């Protein structure tokens, strides 16, 4: 695996928190901490994107006079039409 050193600026006020998190999540290794943080933040990003898609779907359902409670019946109706 190829690696590259990247610099980050951290305020004095955040330094103690960073050091604590690096120790806890990275065993004192900043690179290990960053790798762990990337995985966590990707999960957070995915969850936010899924919430946005869900809100979009709920909006589209509402525009058609339907709700989440109607999704099962709509799905069954569509699947029966394709069988």
mmCIF file of the N, C-alpha and C atoms, coordinates in Angstrom:
data_MODEL
# 
_entry.id   MODEL 
# 
loop_
_atom_site.group_PDB 
_atom_site.id 
_atom_site.type_symbol 
_atom_site.label_atom_id 
_atom_site.label_alt_id 
_atom_site.label_comp_id 
_atom_site.label_asym_id 
_atom_site.label_entity_id 
_atom_site.label_seq_id 
_atom_site.pdbx_PDB_ins_code 
_atom_site.Cartn_x 
_atom_site.Cartn_y 
_atom_site.Cartn_z 
_atom_site.occupancy 
_atom_site.B_iso_or_equiv 
_atom_site.pdbx_formal_charge 
_atom_site.auth_seq_id 
_atom_site.auth_comp_id 
_atom_site.auth_asym_id 
_atom_site.auth_atom_id 
_atom_site.pdbx_PDB_model_num 
ATOM 1   N N  . UNK A 1 1  ? 0.839   -1.169  0.000   1.00 0.00 ? 1  UNK A N  1 
ATOM 2   C CA . UNK A 1 1  ? 0.000   0.000   0.000   1.00 0.00 ? 1  UNK A CA 1 
ATOM 3   C C  . UNK A 1 1  ? 0.891   1.241   0.000   1.00 0.00 ? 1  UNK A C  1 
ATOM 4   N N  . UNK A 1 2  ? 0.619   2.126   -0.910  1.00 0.00 ? 2  UNK A N  1 
ATOM 5   C CA . UNK A 1 2  ? 1.354   3.378   -0.996  1.00 0.00 ? 2  UNK A CA 1 
ATOM 6   C C  . UNK A 1 2  ? 0.801   4.363   0.032   1.00 0.00 ? 2  UNK A C  1 
ATOM 7   N N  . UNK A 1 3  ? 1.670   5.119   0.658   1.00 0.00 ? 3  UNK A N  1 
ATOM 8   C CA . UNK A 1 3  ? 1.228   6.118   1.642   1.00 0.00 ? 3  UNK A CA 1 
ATOM 9   C C  . UNK A 1 3  ? 1.818   7.470   1.315   1.00 0.00 ? 3  UNK A C  1 
ATOM 10  N N  . UNK A 1 4  ? 1.167   8.496   1.831   1.00 0.00 ? 4  UNK A N  1 
ATOM 11  C CA . UNK A 1 4  ? 1.627   9.861   1.630   1.00 0.00 ? 4  UNK A CA 1 
ATOM 12  C C  . UNK A 1 4  ? 1.357   10.641  2.904   1.00 0.00 ? 4  UNK A C  1 
ATOM 13  N N  . UNK A 1 5  ? 2.304   11.430  3.321   1.00 0.00 ? 5  UNK A N  1 
ATOM 14  C CA . UNK A 1 5  ? 2.130   12.268  4.493   1.00 0.00 ? 5  UNK A CA 1 
ATOM 15  C C  . UNK A 1 5  ? 1.362   13.522  4.098   1.00 0.00 ? 5  UNK A C  1 
ATOM 16  N N  . UNK A 1 6  ? 0.330   13.834  4.889   1.00 0.00 ? 6  UNK A N  1 
ATOM 17  C CA . UNK A 1 6  ? -0.504  15.009  4.635   1.00 0.00 ? 6  UNK A CA 1 
ATOM 18  C C  . UNK A 1 6  ? -0.544  15.826  5.923   1.00 0.00 ? 6  UNK A C  1 
ATOM 19  N N  . UNK A 1 7  ? -0.374  17.119  5.808   1.00 0.00 ? 7  UNK A N  1 
ATOM 20  C CA . UNK A 1 7  ? -0.403  17.978  6.989   1.00 0.00 ? 7  UNK A CA 1 
ATOM 21  C C  . UNK A 1 7  ? -1.797  18.502  7.281   1.00 0.00 ? 7  UNK A C  1 
ATOM 22  N N  . UNK A 1 8  ? -2.113  18.627  8.552   1.00 0.00 ? 8  UNK A N  1 
ATOM 23  C CA . UNK A 1 8  ? -3.376  19.206  9.001   1.00 0.00 ? 8  UNK A CA 1 
ATOM 24  C C  . UNK A 1 8  ? -3.071  20.253  10.053  1.00 0.00 ? 8  UNK A C  1 
ATOM 25  N N  . UNK A 1 9  ? -3.870  21.298  10.052  1.00 0.00 ? 9  UNK A N  1 
ATOM 26  C CA . UNK A 1 9  ? -3.753  22.305  11.104  1.00 0.00 ? 9  UNK A CA 1 
ATOM 27  C C  . UNK A 1 9  ? -4.805  22.023  12.154  1.00 0.00 ? 9  UNK A C  1 
ATOM 28  N N  . UNK A 1 10 ? -4.404  22.050  13.410  1.00 0.00 ? 10 UNK A N  1 
ATOM 29  C CA . UNK A 1 10 ? -5.312  21.806  14.533  1.00 0.00 ? 10 UNK A CA 1 
ATOM 30  C C  . UNK A 1 10 ? -5.143  22.952  15.518  1.00 0.00 ? 10 UNK A C  1 
ATOM 31  N N  . UNK A 1 11 ? -6.277  23.533  15.912  1.00 0.00 ? 11 UNK A N  1 
ATOM 32  C CA . UNK A 1 11 ? -6.191  24.648  16.855  1.00 0.00 ? 11 UNK A CA 1 
ATOM 33  C C  . UNK A 1 11 ? -5.706  24.148  18.209  1.00 0.00 ? 11 UNK A C  1 
ATOM 34  N N  . UNK A 1 12 ? -5.115  25.056  18.963  1.00 0.00 ? 12 UNK A N  1 
ATOM 35  C CA . UNK A 1 12 ? -4.654  24.715  20.312  1.00 0.00 ? 12 UNK A CA 1 
ATOM 36  C C  . UNK A 1 12 ? -5.813  24.196  21.164  1.00 0.00 ? 12 UNK A C  1 
ATOM 37  N N  . UNK A 1 13 ? -6.995  24.765  20.944  1.00 0.00 ? 13 UNK A N  1 
ATOM 38  C CA . UNK A 1 13 ? -8.165  24.362  21.719  1.00 0.00 ? 13 UNK A CA 1 
ATOM 39  C C  . UNK A 1 13 ? -8.587  22.920  21.422  1.00 0.00 ? 13 UNK A C  1 
ATOM 40  N N  . UNK A 1 14 ? -8.316  22.444  20.219  1.00 0.00 ? 14 UNK A N  1 
ATOM 41  C CA . UNK A 1 14 ? -8.705  21.086  19.820  1.00 0.00 ? 14 UNK A CA 1 
ATOM 42  C C  . UNK A 1 14 ? -7.614  20.048  20.069  1.00 0.00 ? 14 UNK A C  1 
ATOM 43  N N  . UNK A 1 15 ? -6.433  20.483  20.359  1.00 0.00 ? 15 UNK A N  1 
ATOM 44  C CA . UNK A 1 15 ? -5.287  19.575  20.460  1.00 0.00 ? 15 UNK A CA 1 
ATOM 45  C C  . UNK A 1 15 ? -5.467  18.501  21.528  1.00 0.00 ? 15 UNK A C  1 
ATOM 46  N N  . UNK A 1 16 ? -5.956  18.874  22.698  1.00 0.00 ? 16 UNK A N  1 
ATOM 47  C CA . UNK A 1 16 ? -6.139  17.898  23.774  1.00 0.00 ? 16 UNK A CA 1 
ATOM 48  C C  . UNK A 1 16 ? -7.174  16.844  23.372  1.00 0.00 ? 16 UNK A C  1 
ATOM 49  N N  . UNK A 1 17 ? -8.256  17.283  22.726  1.00 0.00 ? 17 UNK A N  1 
ATOM 50  C CA . UNK A 1 17 ? -9.264  16.327  22.258  1.00 0.00 ? 17 UNK A CA 1 
ATOM 51  C C  . UNK A 1 17 ? -8.684  15.398  21.203  1.00 0.00 ? 17 UNK A C  1 
ATOM 52  N N  . UNK A 1 18 ? -7.925  15.965  20.283  1.00 0.00 ? 18 UNK A N  1 
ATOM 53  C CA . UNK A 1 18 ? -7.293  15.144  19.255  1.00 0.00 ? 18 UNK A CA 1 
ATOM 54  C C  . UNK A 1 18 ? -6.374  14.105  19.883  1.00 0.00 ? 18 UNK A C  1 
ATOM 55  N N  . UNK A 1 19 ? -5.529  14.526  20.792  1.00 0.00 ? 19 UNK A N  1 
ATOM 56  C CA . UNK A 1 19 ? -4.605  13.590  21.427  1.00 0.00 ? 19 UNK A CA 1 
ATOM 57  C C  . UNK A 1 19 ? -5.351  12.470  22.145  1.00 0.00 ? 19 UNK A C  1 
ATOM 58  N N  . UNK A 1 20 ? -6.436  12.825  22.820  1.00 0.00 ? 20 UNK A N  1 
ATOM 59  C CA . UNK A 1 20 ? -7.240  11.819  23.524  1.00 0.00 ? 20 UNK A CA 1 
ATOM 60  C C  . UNK A 1 20 ? -7.835  10.807  22.541  1.00 0.00 ? 20 UNK A C  1 
ATOM 61  N N  . UNK A 1 21 ? -8.388  11.315  21.429  1.00 0.00 ? 21 UNK A N  1 
ATOM 62  C CA . UNK A 1 21 ? -8.998  10.438  20.434  1.00 0.00 ? 21 UNK A CA 1 
ATOM 63  C C  . UNK A 1 21 ? -7.960  9.575   19.729  1.00 0.00 ? 21 UNK A C  1 
ATOM 64  N N  . UNK A 1 22 ? -6.807  10.148  19.441  1.00 0.00 ? 22 UNK A N  1 
ATOM 65  C CA . UNK A 1 22 ? -5.729  9.384   18.816  1.00 0.00 ? 22 UNK A CA 1 
ATOM 66  C C  . UNK A 1 22 ? -5.302  8.236   19.729  1.00 0.00 ? 22 UNK A C  1 
ATOM 67  N N  . UNK A 1 23 ? -5.205  8.520   21.002  1.00 0.00 ? 23 UNK A N  1 
ATOM 68  C CA . UNK A 1 23 ? -4.821  7.471   21.950  1.00 0.00 ? 23 UNK A CA 1 
ATOM 69  C C  . UNK A 1 23 ? -5.883  6.373   22.009  1.00 0.00 ? 23 UNK A C  1 
ATOM 70  N N  . UNK A 1 24 ? -7.126  6.780   22.081  1.00 0.00 ? 24 UNK A N  1 
ATOM 71  C CA . UNK A 1 24 ? -8.213  5.822   22.238  1.00 0.00 ? 24 UNK A CA 1 
ATOM 72  C C  . UNK A 1 24 ? -8.447  4.993   20.979  1.00 0.00 ? 24 UNK A C  1 
ATOM 73  N N  . UNK A 1 25 ? -8.587  5.671   19.824  1.00 0.00 ? 25 UNK A N  1 
ATOM 74  C CA . UNK A 1 25 ? -8.944  4.972   18.589  1.00 0.00 ? 25 UNK A CA 1 
ATOM 75  C C  . UNK A 1 25 ? -7.737  4.476   17.801  1.00 0.00 ? 25 UNK A C  1 
ATOM 76  N N  . UNK A 1 26 ? -6.604  5.115   17.976  1.00 0.00 ? 26 UNK A N  1 
ATOM 77  C CA . UNK A 1 26 ? -5.438  4.755   17.183  1.00 0.00 ? 26 UNK A CA 1 
ATOM 78  C C  . UNK A 1 26 ? -4.295  4.201   17.992  1.00 0.00 ? 26 UNK A C  1 
ATOM 79  N N  . UNK A 1 27 ? -4.503  3.961   19.278  1.00 0.00 ? 27 UNK A N  1 
ATOM 80  C CA . UNK A 1 27 ? -3.421  3.446   20.114  1.00 0.00 ? 27 UNK A CA 1 
ATOM 81  C C  . UNK A 1 27 ? -2.214  4.367   20.130  1.00 0.00 ? 27 UNK A C  1 
ATOM 82  N N  . UNK A 1 28 ? -2.456  5.662   20.004  1.00 0.00 ? 28 UNK A N  1 
ATOM 83  C CA . UNK A 1 28 ? -1.378  6.650   19.988  1.00 0.00 ? 28 UNK A CA 1 
ATOM 84  C C  . UNK A 1 28 ? -0.830  6.929   18.601  1.00 0.00 ? 28 UNK A C  1 
ATOM 85  N N  . UNK A 1 29 ? -1.305  6.222   17.609  1.00 0.00 ? 29 UNK A N  1 
ATOM 86  C CA . UNK A 1 29 ? -0.827  6.371   16.231  1.00 0.00 ? 29 UNK A CA 1 
ATOM 87  C C  . UNK A 1 29 ? -1.825  7.228   15.455  1.00 0.00 ? 29 UNK A C  1 
ATOM 88  N N  . UNK A 1 30 ? -1.396  8.416   15.038  1.00 0.00 ? 30 UNK A N  1 
ATOM 89  C CA . UNK A 1 30 ? -2.304  9.328   14.325  1.00 0.00 ? 30 UNK A CA 1 
ATOM 90  C C  . UNK A 1 30 ? -2.784  8.754   13.005  1.00 0.00 ? 30 UNK A C  1 
ATOM 91  N N  . UNK A 1 31 ? -1.928  8.030   12.312  1.00 0.00 ? 31 UNK A N  1 
ATOM 92  C CA . UNK A 1 31 ? -2.340  7.431   11.037  1.00 0.00 ? 31 UNK A CA 1 
ATOM 93  C C  . UNK A 1 31 ? -3.424  6.386   11.263  1.00 0.00 ? 31 UNK A C  1 
ATOM 94  N N  . UNK A 1 32 ? -3.279  5.560   12.301  1.00 0.00 ? 32 UNK A N  1 
ATOM 95  C CA . UNK A 1 32 ? -4.301  4.558   12.619  1.00 0.00 ? 32 UNK A CA 1 
ATOM 96  C C  . UNK A 1 32 ? -5.602  5.248   13.008  1.00 0.00 ? 32 UNK A C  1 
ATOM 97  N N  . UNK A 1 33 ? -5.490  6.333   13.776  1.00 0.00 ? 33 UNK A N  1 
ATOM 98  C CA . UNK A 1 33 ? -6.676  7.099   14.155  1.00 0.00 ? 33 UNK A CA 1 
ATOM 99  C C  . UNK A 1 33 ? -7.381  7.647   12.919  1.00 0.00 ? 33 UNK A C  1 
ATOM 100 N N  . UNK A 1 34 ? -6.630  8.203   11.993  1.00 0.00 ? 34 UNK A N  1 
ATOM 101 C CA . UNK A 1 34 ? -7.230  8.768   10.786  1.00 0.00 ? 34 UNK A CA 1 
ATOM 102 C C  . UNK A 1 34 ? -7.925  7.685   9.965   1.00 0.00 ? 34 UNK A C  1 
ATOM 103 N N  . UNK A 1 35 ? -7.297  6.522   9.839   1.00 0.00 ? 35 UNK A N  1 
ATOM 104 C CA . UNK A 1 35 ? -7.925  5.427   9.099   1.00 0.00 ? 35 UNK A CA 1 
ATOM 105 C C  . UNK A 1 35 ? -9.248  5.032   9.760   1.00 0.00 ? 35 UNK A C  1 
ATOM 106 N N  . UNK A 1 36 ? -9.264  4.945   11.087  1.00 0.00 ? 36 UNK A N  1 
ATOM 107 C CA . UNK A 1 36 ? -10.496 4.605   11.798  1.00 0.00 ? 36 UNK A CA 1 
ATOM 108 C C  . UNK A 1 36 ? -11.547 5.697   11.605  1.00 0.00 ? 36 UNK A C  1 
ATOM 109 N N  . UNK A 1 37 ? -11.128 6.944   11.653  1.00 0.00 ? 37 UNK A N  1 
ATOM 110 C CA . UNK A 1 37 ? -12.039 8.064   11.491  1.00 0.00 ? 37 UNK A CA 1 
ATOM 111 C C  . UNK A 1 37 ? -12.641 8.088   10.091  1.00 0.00 ? 37 UNK A C  1 
ATOM 112 N N  . UNK A 1 38 ? -11.849 7.775   9.087   1.00 0.00 ? 38 UNK A N  1 
ATOM 113 C CA . UNK A 1 38 ? -12.360 7.740   7.708   1.00 0.00 ? 38 UNK A CA 1 
ATOM 114 C C  . UNK A 1 38 ? -13.499 6.737   7.600   1.00 0.00 ? 38 UNK A C  1 
ATOM 115 N N  . UNK A 1 39 ? -13.328 5.557   8.166   1.00 0.00 ? 39 UNK A N  1 
ATOM 116 C CA . UNK A 1 39 ? -14.385 4.537   8.111   1.00 0.00 ? 39 UNK A CA 1 
ATOM 117 C C  . UNK A 1 39 ? -15.653 5.037   8.798   1.00 0.00 ? 39 UNK A C  1 
ATOM 118 N N  . UNK A 1 40 ? -15.489 5.647   9.957   1.00 0.00 ? 40 UNK A N  1 
ATOM 119 C CA . UNK A 1 40 ? -16.648 6.142   10.700  1.00 0.00 ? 40 UNK A CA 1 
ATOM 120 C C  . UNK A 1 40 ? -17.353 7.254   9.933   1.00 0.00 ? 40 UNK A C  1 
ATOM 121 N N  . UNK A 1 41 ? -16.585 8.194   9.412   1.00 0.00 ? 41 UNK A N  1 
ATOM 122 C CA . UNK A 1 41 ? -17.188 9.326   8.712   1.00 0.00 ? 41 UNK A CA 1 
ATOM 123 C C  . UNK A 1 41 ? -17.835 8.902   7.399   1.00 0.00 ? 41 UNK A C  1 
ATOM 124 N N  . UNK A 1 42 ? -17.310 7.875   6.745   1.00 0.00 ? 42 UNK A N  1 
ATOM 125 C CA . UNK A 1 42 ? -17.971 7.353   5.543   1.00 0.00 ? 42 UNK A CA 1 
ATOM 126 C C  . UNK A 1 42 ? -19.330 6.771   5.915   1.00 0.00 ? 42 UNK A C  1 
ATOM 127 N N  . UNK A 1 43 ? -19.421 6.116   7.067   1.00 0.00 ? 43 UNK A N  1 
ATOM 128 C CA . UNK A 1 43 ? -20.701 5.581   7.540   1.00 0.00 ? 43 UNK A CA 1 
ATOM 129 C C  . UNK A 1 43 ? -21.681 6.709   7.832   1.00 0.00 ? 43 UNK A C  1 
ATOM 130 N N  . UNK A 1 44 ? -21.197 7.767   8.449   1.00 0.00 ? 44 UNK A N  1 
ATOM 131 C CA . UNK A 1 44 ? -22.044 8.927   8.739   1.00 0.00 ? 44 UNK A CA 1 
ATOM 132 C C  . UNK A 1 44 ? -22.544 9.542   7.430   1.00 0.00 ? 44 UNK A C  1 
ATOM 133 N N  . UNK A 1 45 ? -21.661 9.673   6.461   1.00 0.00 ? 45 UNK A N  1 
ATOM 134 C CA . UNK A 1 45 ? -22.028 10.238  5.154   1.00 0.00 ? 45 UNK A CA 1 
ATOM 135 C C  . UNK A 1 45 ? -23.106 9.384   4.487   1.00 0.00 ? 45 UNK A C  1 
ATOM 136 N N  . UNK A 1 46 ? -22.934 8.071   4.495   1.00 0.00 ? 46 UNK A N  1 
ATOM 137 C CA . UNK A 1 46 ? -23.906 7.171   3.892   1.00 0.00 ? 46 UNK A CA 1 
ATOM 138 C C  . UNK A 1 46 ? -25.258 7.296   4.591   1.00 0.00 ? 46 UNK A C  1 
ATOM 139 N N  . UNK A 1 47 ? -25.254 7.360   5.913   1.00 0.00 ? 47 UNK A N  1 
ATOM 140 C CA . UNK A 1 47 ? -26.505 7.499   6.659   1.00 0.00 ? 47 UNK A CA 1 
ATOM 141 C C  . UNK A 1 47 ? -27.216 8.805   6.290   1.00 0.00 ? 47 UNK A C  1 
ATOM 142 N N  . UNK A 1 48 ? -26.465 9.886   6.154   1.00 0.00 ? 48 UNK A N  1 
ATOM 143 C CA . UNK A 1 48 ? -27.065 11.166  5.764   1.00 0.00 ? 48 UNK A CA 1 
ATOM 144 C C  . UNK A 1 48 ? -27.637 11.090  4.357   1.00 0.00 ? 48 UNK A C  1 
ATOM 145 N N  . UNK A 1 49 ? -26.919 10.463  3.450   1.00 0.00 ? 49 UNK A N  1 
ATOM 146 C CA . UNK A 1 49 ? -27.413 10.320  2.076   1.00 0.00 ? 49 UNK A CA 1 
ATOM 147 C C  . UNK A 1 49 ? -28.677 9.471   2.036   1.00 0.00 ? 49 UNK A C  1 
ATOM 148 N N  . UNK A 1 50 ? -28.723 8.411   2.828   1.00 0.00 ? 50 UNK A N  1 
ATOM 149 C CA . UNK A 1 50 ? -29.920 7.568   2.870   1.00 0.00 ? 50 UNK A CA 1 
ATOM 150 C C  . UNK A 1 50 ? -31.113 8.324   3.445   1.00 0.00 ? 50 UNK A C  1 
ATOM 151 N N  . UNK A 1 51 ? -30.868 9.167   4.458   1.00 0.00 ? 51 UNK A N  1 
ATOM 152 C CA . UNK A 1 51 ? -31.954 9.990   5.003   1.00 0.00 ? 51 UNK A CA 1 
ATOM 153 C C  . UNK A 1 51 ? -32.498 10.945  3.935   1.00 0.00 ? 51 UNK A C  1 
ATOM 154 N N  . UNK A 1 52 ? -31.607 11.507  3.132   1.00 0.00 ? 52 UNK A N  1 
ATOM 155 C CA . UNK A 1 52 ? -32.038 12.407  2.060   1.00 0.00 ? 52 UNK A CA 1 
ATOM 156 C C  . UNK A 1 52 ? -32.869 11.667  1.027   1.00 0.00 ? 52 UNK A C  1 
ATOM 157 N N  . UNK A 1 53 ? -32.446 10.453  0.668   1.00 0.00 ? 53 UNK A N  1 
ATOM 158 C CA . UNK A 1 53 ? -33.192 9.658   -0.308  1.00 0.00 ? 53 UNK A CA 1 
ATOM 159 C C  . UNK A 1 53 ? -34.558 9.283   0.265   1.00 0.00 ? 53 UNK A C  1 
ATOM 160 N N  . UNK A 1 54 ? -34.584 8.921   1.545   1.00 0.00 ? 54 UNK A N  1 
ATOM 161 C CA . UNK A 1 54 ? -35.848 8.574   2.184   1.00 0.00 ? 54 UNK A CA 1 
ATOM 162 C C  . UNK A 1 54 ? -36.792 9.783   2.185   1.00 0.00 ? 54 UNK A C  1 
ATOM 163 N N  . UNK A 1 55 ? -36.286 10.947  2.513   1.00 0.00 ? 55 UNK A N  1 
ATOM 164 C CA . UNK A 1 55 ? -37.112 12.158  2.517   1.00 0.00 ? 55 UNK A CA 1 
ATOM 165 C C  . UNK A 1 55 ? -37.638 12.447  1.114   1.00 0.00 ? 55 UNK A C  1 
ATOM 166 N N  . UNK A 1 56 ? -36.796 12.253  0.109   1.00 0.00 ? 56 UNK A N  1 
ATOM 167 C CA . UNK A 1 56 ? -37.222 12.451  -1.279  1.00 0.00 ? 56 UNK A CA 1 
ATOM 168 C C  . UNK A 1 56 ? -38.349 11.483  -1.624  1.00 0.00 ? 56 UNK A C  1 
ATOM 169 N N  . UNK A 1 57 ? -38.173 10.209  -1.245  1.00 0.00 ? 57 UNK A N  1 
ATOM 170 C CA . UNK A 1 57 ? -39.203 9.211   -1.515  1.00 0.00 ? 57 UNK A CA 1 
ATOM 171 C C  . UNK A 1 57 ? -40.507 9.531   -0.812  1.00 0.00 ? 57 UNK A C  1 
ATOM 172 N N  . UNK A 1 58 ? -40.414 9.960   0.448   1.00 0.00 ? 58 UNK A N  1 
ATOM 173 C CA . UNK A 1 58 ? -41.621 10.334  1.184   1.00 0.00 ? 58 UNK A CA 1 
ATOM 174 C C  . UNK A 1 58 ? -42.316 11.520  0.537   1.00 0.00 ? 58 UNK A C  1 
ATOM 175 N N  . UNK A 1 59 ? -41.529 12.475  0.039   1.00 0.00 ? 59 UNK A N  1 
ATOM 176 C CA . UNK A 1 59 ? -42.108 13.631  -0.644  1.00 0.00 ? 59 UNK A CA 1 
ATOM 177 C C  . UNK A 1 59 ? -42.839 13.192  -1.904  1.00 0.00 ? 59 UNK A C  1 
ATOM 178 N N  . UNK A 1 60 ? -42.210 12.311  -2.686  1.00 0.00 ? 60 UNK A N  1 
ATOM 179 C CA . UNK A 1 60 ? -42.840 11.836  -3.916  1.00 0.00 ? 60 UNK A CA 1 
ATOM 180 C C  . UNK A 1 60 ? -44.115 11.041  -3.618  1.00 0.00 ? 60 UNK A C  1 
ATOM 181 N N  . UNK A 1 61 ? -44.086 10.235  -2.551  1.00 0.00 ? 61 UNK A N  1 
ATOM 182 C CA . UNK A 1 61 ? -45.288 9.511   -2.147  1.00 0.00 ? 61 UNK A CA 1 
ATOM 183 C C  . UNK A 1 61 ? -46.400 10.485  -1.788  1.00 0.00 ? 61 UNK A C  1 
ATOM 184 N N  . UNK A 1 62 ? -46.058 11.504  -1.001  1.00 0.00 ? 62 UNK A N  1 
ATOM 185 C CA . UNK A 1 62 ? -47.052 12.489  -0.573  1.00 0.00 ? 62 UNK A CA 1 
ATOM 186 C C  . UNK A 1 62 ? -47.655 13.217  -1.771  1.00 0.00 ? 62 UNK A C  1 
ATOM 187 N N  . UNK A 1 63 ? -46.839 13.508  -2.769  1.00 0.00 ? 63 UNK A N  1 
ATOM 188 C CA . UNK A 1 63 ? -47.329 14.173  -3.978  1.00 0.00 ? 63 UNK A CA 1 
ATOM 189 C C  . UNK A 1 63 ? -48.362 13.312  -4.706  1.00 0.00 ? 63 UNK A C  1 
ATOM 190 N N  . UNK A 1 64 ? -48.263 12.000  -4.505  1.00 0.00 ? 64 UNK A N  1 
ATOM 191 C CA . UNK A 1 64 ? -49.203 11.077  -5.146  1.00 0.00 ? 64 UNK A CA 1 
ATOM 192 C C  . UNK A 1 64 ? -50.346 10.686  -4.201  1.00 0.00 ? 64 UNK A C  1 
ATOM 193 N N  . UNK A 1 65 ? -50.380 11.315  -3.037  1.00 0.00 ? 65 UNK A N  1 
ATOM 194 C CA . UNK A 1 65 ? -51.430 11.025  -2.070  1.00 0.00 ? 65 UNK A CA 1 
ATOM 195 C C  . UNK A 1 65 ? -51.206 9.725   -1.320  1.00 0.00 ? 65 UNK A C  1 
ATOM 196 N N  . UNK A 1 66 ? -49.973 9.259   -1.240  1.00 0.00 ? 66 UNK A N  1 
ATOM 197 C CA . UNK A 1 66 ? -49.655 8.014   -0.546  1.00 0.00 ? 66 UNK A CA 1 
ATOM 198 C C  . UNK A 1 66 ? -48.713 8.309   0.621   1.00 0.00 ? 66 UNK A C  1 
ATOM 199 N N  . UNK A 1 67 ? -48.495 7.286   1.451   1.00 0.00 ? 67 UNK A N  1 
ATOM 200 C CA . UNK A 1 67 ? -47.577 7.423   2.590   1.00 0.00 ? 67 UNK A CA 1 
ATOM 201 C C  . UNK A 1 67 ? -46.705 6.183   2.666   1.00 0.00 ? 67 UNK A C  1 
ATOM 202 N N  . UNK A 1 68 ? -45.775 6.177   3.630   1.00 0.00 ? 68 UNK A N  1 
ATOM 203 C CA . UNK A 1 68 ? -44.914 5.010   3.813   1.00 0.00 ? 68 UNK A CA 1 
ATOM 204 C C  . UNK A 1 68 ? -45.726 3.756   4.112   1.00 0.00 ? 68 UNK A C  1 
ATOM 205 N N  . UNK A 1 69 ? -46.854 3.915   4.777   1.00 0.00 ? 69 UNK A N  1 
ATOM 206 C CA . UNK A 1 69 ? -47.702 2.773   5.093   1.00 0.00 ? 69 UNK A CA 1 
ATOM 207 C C  . UNK A 1 69 ? -48.252 2.112   3.828   1.00 0.00 ? 69 UNK A C  1 
ATOM 208 N N  . UNK A 1 70 ? -48.318 2.850   2.727   1.00 0.00 ? 70 UNK A N  1 
ATOM 209 C CA . UNK A 1 70 ? -48.845 2.313   1.473   1.00 0.00 ? 70 UNK A CA 1 
ATOM 210 C C  . UNK A 1 70 ? -47.792 1.596   0.624   1.00 0.00 ? 70 UNK A C  1 
ATOM 211 N N  . UNK A 1 71 ? -46.541 1.677   0.986   1.00 0.00 ? 71 UNK A N  1 
ATOM 212 C CA . UNK A 1 71 ? -45.459 1.149   0.158   1.00 0.00 ? 71 UNK A CA 1 
ATOM 213 C C  . UNK A 1 71 ? -45.583 -0.356  -0.056  1.00 0.00 ? 71 UNK A C  1 
ATOM 214 N N  . UNK A 1 72 ? -45.929 -1.091  0.979   1.00 0.00 ? 72 UNK A N  1 
ATOM 215 C CA . UNK A 1 72 ? -46.055 -2.549  0.833   1.00 0.00 ? 72 UNK A CA 1 
ATOM 216 C C  . UNK A 1 72 ? -47.124 -2.900  -0.194  1.00 0.00 ? 72 UNK A C  1 
ATOM 217 N N  . UNK A 1 73 ? -48.264 -2.272  -0.104  1.00 0.00 ? 73 UNK A N  1 
ATOM 218 C CA . UNK A 1 73 ? -49.343 -2.557  -1.053  1.00 0.00 ? 73 UNK A CA 1 
ATOM 219 C C  . UNK A 1 73 ? -48.958 -2.143  -2.471  1.00 0.00 ? 73 UNK A C  1 
ATOM 220 N N  . UNK A 1 74 ? -48.313 -1.004  -2.608  1.00 0.00 ? 74 UNK A N  1 
ATOM 221 C CA . UNK A 1 74 ? -47.868 -0.547  -3.931  1.00 0.00 ? 74 UNK A CA 1 
ATOM 222 C C  . UNK A 1 74 ? -46.868 -1.535  -4.518  1.00 0.00 ? 74 UNK A C  1 
ATOM 223 N N  . UNK A 1 75 ? -45.919 -1.980  -3.691  1.00 0.00 ? 75 UNK A N  1 
ATOM 224 C CA . UNK A 1 75 ? -44.902 -2.930  -4.156  1.00 0.00 ? 75 UNK A CA 1 
ATOM 225 C C  . UNK A 1 75 ? -45.551 -4.229  -4.608  1.00 0.00 ? 75 UNK A C  1 
ATOM 226 N N  . UNK A 1 76 ? -46.487 -4.753  -3.823  1.00 0.00 ? 76 UNK A N  1 
ATOM 227 C CA . UNK A 1 76 ? -47.177 -5.997  -4.205  1.00 0.00 ? 76 UNK A CA 1 
ATOM 228 C C  . UNK A 1 76 ? -47.927 -5.832  -5.518  1.00 0.00 ? 76 UNK A C  1 
ATOM 229 N N  . UNK A 1 77 ? -48.589 -4.699  -5.673  1.00 0.00 ? 77 UNK A N  1 
ATOM 230 C CA . UNK A 1 77 ? -49.338 -4.429  -6.892  1.00 0.00 ? 77 UNK A CA 1 
ATOM 231 C C  . UNK A 1 77 ? -48.414 -4.404  -8.116  1.00 0.00 ? 77 UNK A C  1 
ATOM 232 N N  . UNK A 1 78 ? -47.276 -3.736  -7.968  1.00 0.00 ? 78 UNK A N  1 
ATOM 233 C CA . UNK A 1 78 ? -46.312 -3.645  -9.068  1.00 0.00 ? 78 UNK A CA 1 
ATOM 234 C C  . UNK A 1 78 ? -45.728 -5.023  -9.387  1.00 0.00 ? 78 UNK A C  1 
ATOM 235 N N  . UNK A 1 79 ? -45.366 -5.782  -8.356  1.00 0.00 ? 79 UNK A N  1 
ATOM 236 C CA . UNK A 1 79 ? -44.786 -7.106  -8.586  1.00 0.00 ? 79 UNK A CA 1 
ATOM 237 C C  . UNK A 1 79 ? -45.786 -8.061  -9.231  1.00 0.00 ? 79 UNK A C  1 
ATOM 238 N N  . UNK A 1 80 ? -47.052 -7.993  -8.863  1.00 0.00 ? 80 UNK A N  1 
ATOM 239 C CA . UNK A 1 80 ? -48.071 -8.849  -9.470  1.00 0.00 ? 80 UNK A CA 1 
ATOM 240 C C  . UNK A 1 80 ? -48.239 -8.532  -10.946 1.00 0.00 ? 80 UNK A C  1 
ATOM 241 N N  . UNK A 1 81 ? -48.082 -7.269  -11.300 1.00 0.00 ? 81 UNK A N  1 
ATOM 242 C CA . UNK A 1 81 ? -48.206 -6.871  -12.694 1.00 0.00 ? 81 UNK A CA 1 
ATOM 243 C C  . UNK A 1 81 ? -47.040 -7.358  -13.556 1.00 0.00 ? 81 UNK A C  1 
ATOM 244 N N  . UNK A 1 82 ? -45.915 -7.720  -12.952 1.00 0.00 ? 82 UNK A N  1 
ATOM 245 C CA . UNK A 1 82 ? -44.736 -8.153  -13.703 1.00 0.00 ? 82 UNK A CA 1 
ATOM 246 C C  . UNK A 1 82 ? -44.594 -9.665  -13.743 1.00 0.00 ? 82 UNK A C  1 
ATOM 247 N N  . UNK A 1 83 ? -45.349 -10.374 -12.921 1.00 0.00 ? 83 UNK A N  1 
ATOM 248 C CA . UNK A 1 83 ? -45.203 -11.831 -12.874 1.00 0.00 ? 83 UNK A CA 1 
ATOM 249 C C  . UNK A 1 83 ? -45.848 -12.482 -14.052 1.00 0.00 ? 83 UNK A C  1 
# 
